[in-house]
Amino acid sequence: MPASARLFISLGAALAAAAVVLGAFGAHALKARLPAATLAIYHTAVEYHFWHALGLLAVGLACVQLPESGWLRAAGWLLAAGVLLFSGSLYLLALSGVRWLGAVTPFGGAAFLLGWIVFAIAVLRS
């Protein structure tokens, strides 16, 4: 299996596992401690985290077929950056209450969007 495929499949699986843990933490440990609006922010972080972990798995599987594609590698890194910036900023916002962290979230959203567009370009160029 190509190194890029191993990398993104492993990263996607690890991020999916982390999303499950963080989702369970939110559902059990935070439900009684956070206001409903803040818990909704946390839930949004988990949801986007999980979907984009699956996206990384898809990028990794595509790398099996297109191991030399720089476009695919870029897509994978953009999706991973999106998880860190988008979900990470929302997790921190929900847990800390520091409102300025919300200013980071759109950069993660842009990384998600670019990641999916670059993924499409990678496939179309193959």
N, C-alpha and C positions, 0 to 999 in steps of 0.2 A: 504494500500500500504506500502511495506517495507520502512524503513527510507532511505536505500541506493538508492532505486528507486526514492523517492521524492527528495533526494539531487541531484542526477545526472540529472534528468529531469529538475529540477528547474535551476541548474547551466547551463545546455545546453541551455535552453530557454533564460536565462539572457544573456549568451554569444552570442547567435544568435541575440538578440535584439541589443546588443552593436555593433555587426558586421554591422548590417544595419545602425545604426547611424554613425559609423565610415566610412562606405562606402559612405554614402550620404555626409558626411563632406568632404571626399576626392574628390568626384565628383563635388561638388559645391564650396566649400570654397578654396580648394587647387589647383584646376585645373589651375587657372590663376597665382598662386603664386609659384608653384614648377616646376623645369625643368622636361621634359618628363621622363628622366631616374629615377629621384627621385620619381616621381608620380608612376612609374611602381613598384618601391620597396614598396610603400605604398599599391598599389593595390594587390601585392603578400601577404602582411600582412593581408589584409581584406579577400582575398580568402581563405587562410589557416585557418584563424580565423573562418570563417563561416562553412567550411567543418568540422572542428573539434568540433564546437559547435553541429552540427548534430550528430557527432560521440558520443558526451556525451549523447545526447538524446537516441541514440541506446543502450548505456551502461545502462542508467536508465531503459529503457524498458526491457532489458535482466535481470536486477536486480529484476524485478517483478517475473520472473520465477525462478531465482536463487538467492534468497535474502541473502544466507549465503556465497556466493562466494567471497572469498578474492581476487581471480584473477580478478573478475569484478571490485571490488573496486580499485584495483591497476591500472587497465586499465583506469578507469575514472580519477583517479588522474594524471596519466601520460599524458592523453590527455589535461587535464586542465593545467598542467605545461607546456605542449608544446605550448598552446595558449599564456600563459604569456611570456615564454622565446622566442619563435620563432616570433610570431606576435608582441608581445610587443617590442622586440628589433628592429624589422623593423619599427614599428611606430615611435619609438624614433629616430632611425637613419634618417628616412625621414624628421621628423619635426625639428630635432636639427642639423643635419649634422655631428654629432659626429661619426666618422668612426669606432672607436674601438667597438661600439655596435654591429657591424657585427660579432664580435668574439663570441657573446652570441648566435646568431641565430642557429648554428649547434647543440647546446645543446637542443634547443627546437625541432629541427628536429629529433634528437635522441629520445626525449621523445615521439613525435608523433609515430615514427616507433615502439618503444617498446610498446606503448599503444595499437596499432593495433595488434601486435603479442600477447601480453598478453590477449587481448580481444578474439582472436582466441583460445588461450589455455584454457581460461575460458569456452568457449562453448564446446570445444572438451572434456574437463574433466567432463562435466555435465552428 
